[in-house]
Amino acid sequence: VLQESRRRGAPPPALRLGLSGGGPVPPTLKAAWRDELGLPLVESYGQSELGGFVGLGYPEPEPDDARLGRVGPPLPDKEVFILGPDDRVLPPGEIGEIALTGGFMAGYWGKPDKTEAATRGGYLRTGDLGLLDAEGCVTLRSRRAELVEVSGRLWYPRDVEEALAAQPGVAQAALVGVADPVFGQRPVAFAQGQPGAALDAAALKAAITGRVAYDLDPLVLVVVPDMPMTPTGKIAKADLARSDLAQTAAESAAKSAAKSVAAV
């Protein structure tokens, strides 16, 4: 919608807002809707297991750039909690597993063990990591299964993805982990360009260095013409992680690092 509005010089006259679901929205995209189209891009966050939303943004442009990363408040029929590893409810601002009470599923059909794990203690445990701010709004940080552990440190893919998405010419980005004998997992980032943009992997990596709280030396950055997508419109990160492109990029980086060590 943004690209077509740019091409036409204006958004469709009857368009009042956009509603996004399926995955976290880059703050740069929300900012572009606000600044270029004068419209809000409302983010929703829900799960099939609850048949609704964990959180939903307001249908109005967010003027504060610092708040563009958050989704919005829980709906009135849900109460959201952030749980630590010991199931302790965490205070605002701390990251943990997003859990909720209110209406949700009775269970997974024919899977009692999975049902017990997901609904233990009377919560629906989403498997997502995030936080609540002082105003009670939800921010989604990562699927637990998508965390990348590099030399014992956990990387939140969204940090790298949003830093890349903020660079000129980048349409979308994804970070995955590939098994590595030195780092445990080597982070491999994929960047897709806007139509007509020519991206340079080395330049992009240099541009985001210092913009994220990780040592980016192990990071491999790959520019791709498009991303594999799931039927619901999400980037298929599992496919990316298993792809020959990711494996080859990680192996090439490992060999280059080994040669450098041998030369020294």
N, C-alpha and C positions, 0 to 999 in steps of 0.2 A: 504494500500500500504506500509506504514511504517513497520507494523508488518510482512508482508510477505517478505519484503526486509531484515528485520532482520533475519528471519528464513533462507533465502537463502544465506545471507552473502553479498548481493549486490542488488541494484535496477535493474529493467529490463534495459538491455543495451540501448534500443532505447528511454527510457523515458527522456524527456528534462525538464519537469516541471509538477506541479500539479496545477489545477485550482479548487478553492473551492467556493461554493455558498450556499445560504440557511440560513446561520447564521454566527455569528462571529467565527473566528478561534482562538483557544487558542495560545498565543505566544509560548508556549512550543512546540506545534506541528510544527509551522513554524521553530523554532530553531532546532528541531530534523531532519526535512527534510534538512535544510541547513548543519548541522554539521555531520549527519550520512550518508546522501545520496548525499550530495554535490549538491542539486537541490533546486530551489525555489518552495515554495508553494504559489501560487498567489491567493490572496483573492479578490473576487468580491462581490459587494454589489449593488443590484438592486431591482426593484419592478415590478410586473406585470403592475401596473398603468402607468409606463413610457416605458414599453417595452424595457428596456435596463438597464444600470448601473448608479447608483449614483456615484460610485467610483470604480476604478480597480487598483490593484497593478501592479508593474513593473515585467516583466518576468526574474528577476535576484535575486539571494540571497541577503537578507538585512543583512549587516554586523553589524549593530547597534542594540543591543538587545532592547534598549529603543524605537525603532521604529517598533518593531514587532507587536505591538497592533493595529497599524493603517492599514486601508485598502489601500489607495492610492489616487491619484488625481481624480477629476471628469473628465469625458470624455469631449472632446472638444465641443460637441454639448449641454452640460449642464452647467449651472452656479448654484453652490450650495451656500446656505446661512444657517446660524444658527440663528434662531429666538428666542427671549426671550418671556416671557408671554404677553408682550404688542406689539408683532410683531416687536420690534426693532431688527435690525440686529446686532448680537453680534460680538465682535472682536475675533481674533484668540485666541484659548485656553479656551474660555468660552463654557460651555455646554448649549445647548438649543435644540429646535426641528429642525431637518434637513429638509430643504425645498429647492426647486429648480425651476428654470425656464428652458425653452427649450421645446422640444417636450414631451408631456405626454397625457394621455387619455382625451377624451371629457367629460367623466363622467361615473358614475355607472348606469347601465341600470335600469330604473324604480325607482331610488332612488335619487330624486333631493336634498333632505336635506343632505344626505351623500355626494353627489357631491359638494354642496356648501361649506360644512365644509372642504373637502379635497383640494379644489382649490381656496379658498378665497384669494382675493388680487392678483390673477394672479400667485400664487405659487402652486406647488404640495407639500402639507404638508404630509410628510411620516409617521408621528406618531412615528418616531424613535428619540431618543435623542443621541446627539453626539457633536463633535466639529471639527473645522478646525484648523490645526496648522499653523505656520508661513510660511510653504512651500505650503500651500493650500491643504494638504492631509486630507482626511476624516477619522475620528475615530468614530466608532459606539459604543455607551456606553450601550444602552438598548432600548427595546421597551417601550414606555410610559406605556402600559398596564401591563408590567411585573415588574415595580418597586414595591418594598416591603416597606411599611411604618411601622416602628417599633418605638413605643413610640414617634410618631411625626417626626421621622427622616427617610428620604428616603434612602434605600439601593439600590445600583446598583448591580443586581445579578452577573454581569460579574466579579466584584471585588472578590467575594467569589469563584466563579467558577474557575477563573484563578489561584487563590491561591491554591485551591484544585488540579487542574490539574498539578500544578508544583511539587506536592508531589510524591515521588517514588511509582510506582505501580498503580497510578490513570489514567484511560483511559479517562474518561470524567465526568463532574459534572454538576449539575443543582440546582439552588436555586429558591424556590417558597415561597409564603406567604400563611399562613393558618389563618383564623379568630381566634382571641384570645381576651378574655375579659380584659386582663391586658395590653397587648402591642398593641392592635388593630390588628396587624398581627404578628404571630410568624414565623420567618424565618426557613424553613426546607430545608436542603441541602441534595442532593442525590449524592453519589459517586459510580461509576462503576470501577471495577479494570481491569487492564491489564490481559490477559490470564495467569493463574497460580499465580496471585498475591493474597495475603490474606490481606485485609484491615481491620483496626480496627478503628471504628468510633471515639472513645474517643481520640485515638492517633492522628488522622487526625485533629480533632478540636483543640487539643493542638498545633499541628504543624503550623496551620495557624493563631493562636492567635498572634497579634502584626504585622501580615503581611497585614492586612486590617484595614481601618480607622473606624471600627465599634466595639462596645462592643459586643463580641460574647457570652455573658452569655445566652441570649435568644435563641441562635441558637441550633437547633436539627439537628444532622447529621445521616443519614441513609445510610448504605452500601447496594447496590442492585446488583444483578447479571447482569442485563441489564436495559436499559432505554426504555420506550415507545417512539416510533418514529412516526412522521407524514409521509404521502406518499411521501413528498418531502425530507425526510431525516433529518428533524429537530427533536430535542428532544421535545416531546409533553408535554410542561410544564403545560398546562391546565389540561391534564389528570393526571399528577403528583399531582397537587394541589388538585384535587378532589378525589384522590385515598384514599382507606381505610388506606394504609400504612402511608400517610402523616397525615391524620386526627388522627390516633391512636398515632403516634409519638408526635404530638403536644399536644394531650390531656394528654398523659403520662407525658410530660414535665411540663405541667401546674399543674397536681396533685402533682408531686414531689416538685415543687416550693411552692405550698400551704402548704404541709406538713412541709417543712423547716421553713416557716414563723410561722406556728402554734407551732412548737417545740421551736423556739426562744421565 
